[in-house]
């Protein structure tokens, strides 16, 4: 049996340069509060947004060192794992 989600999925990719600049302008021009639907339509879309950041794949630093600028960009707390 195949289950298909009825939530429309929106994928949005930020570039490494935009992350470094803290630039949300293109994203907000499409998905800012004034652009979002309301009521039932907004409820239907909840959980359907995936954000990606490109440009860190070839970065030689440890994963936790690459994660910090991305977490800060999204305003999320950064708690690196302990180093062994």
Buried (B, 14 or more C-beta within 10 A) or exposed (E): EEEEEEEEEEEEEBEBEBBEEEBBEEBEEEBEEEEEEEEEEEEEBEEEEEEEBEBBEEEEEEEBEBBEBBBEBEEEEEEEEEEE
